[in-house]
Amino acid sequence: MRKISSFGNVQTIAGGIGDKGPAINAKLRTVYSMKILGDYLYFSDTLYKIRKISLSTGLIDSVVGGYVNGYNGDNLANQTNIRTVLDMQFHNNELVFADTINFRIRKTSLSEMGMVTTIAGNGSTTLTSLIDNVPATSAYLKAPASVAFLSNGEMIIAERQGHVIRKVDLTGQISLIAGSFLQLGLNGDSSNAKISLLNDPLSLTVLKGDRILFVDRGNNRIRMLTPYCKDSGYFLTQSSQGMICSNQTTCFGFAETDSKVCSGNGICQSFNNCACKVGYMGSDCSTPNICTVLTIAHICTSPIFNAPETLITPVSDITLLNSRNIELPSVKINLPPTMSVYLEGIDPSLKNEEVVVLSSLSTTTISSETLGFVSPIVSSVIAKANSGQKIPVQNLADPVAILFENLTISNNENLNVSCIYFDETAKEWKSDGIETKTSTDKAVSVTCNTYSLERSIVVIDQNYKKESPSKGSGVVTDNSAVLIGAIVGSIGGCCVLLSVLMIIIVVIALVLKRKRTTNKLDDL
């Protein structure tokens, strides 16, 4: 048995001959299960022992087992024969272990050398059909490989050769909760785990809300059991007794009235079914995303953009938007002092309505040298909190100021940066109607003044661009590399050859057109 330090050094901590001496000298065989409790590392090996090592002294000692392969009933722990132990757990100051080849779940006290007691399984290997809803000690277990405990103390057992997962309740009764006894296979996931086939289940882990993770080894899957209530109108909810059924709807372990339900960002409509507030997404409403409002925006639909990092700012009164500062990493958005006047002017009902400001940062999958972008792409939108409806913000009297701080520019001496935005209608990057202010005090900072929201704005270094835009057009033309990438990214693989020919023709046409435009500009 070895350990790896935080520096990557491997050190042997057990292996050799003997007991009650240094663990490094102790004789071990295949180690199956390891658990740490306090100062001790507990483990099982195929010398038919469960042993422990003091992490402070390095001394090893036996906990259960008599060095004999077999079964001799329940006795004192050091006189009880065990066979392969694949898993063990600590519960109520006891060591509970799966004596797999003896077809039993057993336990012993951790406080002193006490008796081993069988708590599930009768040891028989001849069963051909499942006998369920009986005392666990009289039940047939088919190679129990893992054991775990629910929050209320009930025990879960995974049977490798039985291909089932069973539960022992607090009265000692055992019942099936997943799989079909002795029927291995895979028939997909089901709301009723008892009709889902398993294949060699093991490695049980109980999560929050008494969800059970396990390895479906023969099916090459990690799967999860989620508890639910059979009675109509009843749902699982958390209590001091664990997960219980009540007539209160829950979502992912939280009652519908709990402030933490749906991550605090939604309403629990039915069992594990959250309706998210504006700006949030995910089954439990835990992920903020501006694309829930800007559904058709370029940053949300184009493959050249990474998923935006979104900040959601709820506002109970639109007057709180006046001169509001919204801070993102290295970016500050300053709303104008007259924002509430504008909003009330376009929709008087907004005076008494809660709104949210969604702001995001996006990056591209294309190199900045290709695009000339020297900042993240900033997007911002205001929406009604209840309905999620976008509020159009255009032609403001005072601008929204977006400050990009500490920009990295390749050539500060010939600084030539400008702010541009993406026109969703024309599908082009433009610079008209947006002001650029630069500051080179200690570091390069750029302020983009825009009189409209619902825009994706970025700072571009014009020194990167190979062509200048036509006079008065306000359109910043992407170079050929970007065009090729955009075309290729939007084409299916079945027409690759035809697509390549189309790209070559388009690029040649653009080059010829640019030459003609350059000649005309020279003539001017």
Secondary structure, DSSP 8 states (H G I E B T S, - for coil): -EEE-TTS-EEE-S-SS-SSSBGGGS----EEEEEEETTEEEEEETTTEEEEEETTT-BEEEEE--S-BS---S-BGGG--B--EEEEEEETTEEEEEEGGGTEEEEEESSSS-BEEEEE--------S---SEEGGGS--SSEEEEEE-TTS-EEEEETTTTEEEEE-TTSEEEEEEEBTTBB------SSGGGS-BSSEEEEEE-GGG-EEEEEGGGTEEEEE-----STT-EEEEETTEEEEESS-EETTEETTSTTGGGGTEEEEETTEEEE-TTEESTTS-EE-GGGTSTT-HHHH-TTB---EEEEEEESSGGGGTT-EEEETTEEEE--TTHHHHHHHH-GGGGGS-EEEEEEEE-BSS-HHHH-B-S-EEEEEEEETTT--EE---S-SS-EEEEEEEE--S-STT--EEEEEEETTTTEEE-TTEEEEEE-SSSEEEEEEES-SS-EEEEEEGGG-SS---TTT-B----HHHHHHHHHHTS-GGGHHHHHHHHHHHHHHHHHHHHHHHHHHHH-
